[in-house]
Amino acid sequence: MKKLTLAEASAILIGTQIGAGVLGLPSAFKEAGIAGVGVIVAVGVLTLLTALFILELAVQRGGTMTSLARETLGEVGGWLMLVSISVLSYGALIAYIAGSGEIISSLTGLNTTVGSLIFWGVMSWIILMGLKASGEVELGLNFLLLGALSMAVALMLPKAAPQNLKNFDGGALISGVGVAIFAYVSHMVVPEMYRGLGDAEKTKKAVLVGYLVPMVFYALFVVAFVGALGRGTPELATAALEDYYGNLGKVLGLLLPLAAISTSFIGIGLAQMDNLREALNLDKRTSWVLTVVPPLIVYFAGLKSFISALWLAGTFGGLLYAGILPVLMYVKSRDSWSPKCVKIPHEVAYFVGTLFFLVFVYSLVSVI
């Protein structure tokens, strides 16, 4: 397998993260004001720590998140990890298929279903091409994505009004945590990055870059859109650009989410394919089919709601796989070996795990 460059590895992580989640952050925190930005940064730091836990485990043991969970937490832990990753992955992929059809239809006039099929076909083919090809595509798409995000922030930031950022609703602040966690869930690609780079220190740099860049863009994106729109921020924040900038705003407001869901589809699909291949001992093509076909079937079966699929993925997949399980895995195995690249005290790991567990319980209670 061809090795990844540091830029390509960072691009895979950045691209996986900056997907549908960023587009919903302004709406999620529109009632929380500037405090919402604090939550976004805090969640970013916490998920960065759990991503580093996964990196240390990958360096020590190798394999995917599912095999790492099985080795550290037993068969139950391995299956729980596979299920949580699959819920997250399939929920996100369904959301991206649904969202892409609407965007492509708005840009080209094509039927929504046809647009979804085109998107699914192109992205699925890129995943089948493998890690190196995906990294190269992600690198190119990231320039488009970060450029579009920067332009959107630059257009809306001058319109921000301080009073819109002074709103504070504790309930909105807590409920927005789930959306913020979904915006950072990309842990499944960390073992892929290490495998592609073959160097622990380079991978650690890629993880740091891959988290800090989205963190900065998320914070600026929320300040710009909530500052400008306040409580009137729409679910898809970039939809407001057309009201201010006409056709330019419309095109930018569509290209940005299309680039975002494209990069996320590739990263999540690639990691899910490798997880299935290793967990179920499948060949590459079979694991690829099981990764990309089920979301398409569910989409045609009727779950075409972008928001519903996203909520399902974040609430019942992300919190387990990106929060609770990585902490348990790290704590369980820390005493059996000396850290090679990540040295984080147990007390910090316990604190992080407790926070994720409390949010998970709150999410379950809120559903009931």
Secondary structure, DSSP 8 states (H G I E B T S, - for coil): -----HHHHHHHHHHHHSSHHHHHHHHHTTTTTHHHHHHHHHHHHHHHHHHHHHHHHHHHH-S-HHHHHHHHHHHHHHHHHHHHHHHHHHHHHHHHHHHHHHHHHHHH---HHHHHHHHHHHHHHHHHH-HHHHHHHHHHHHHHHHHHHHHHHHHHGGG--GGGGS---HHHHHHHHHHHHHHH--GGGHHHHHHHH--HHHHHHHHHHHHHHHHHHHHHHHHHHHHHHGGG--SSGGGGHHHHHHHHHHHHHHHHHHHHHHHHHHHHHHHHHHHHHHHHT--HHHHHHHHHHHHHHHHHHT---HHHHHHHHIIIIIHIIIIIHHHHHHHHHHTTS--SS----HHHHHHHHHHHHHHHHHHHHHH-
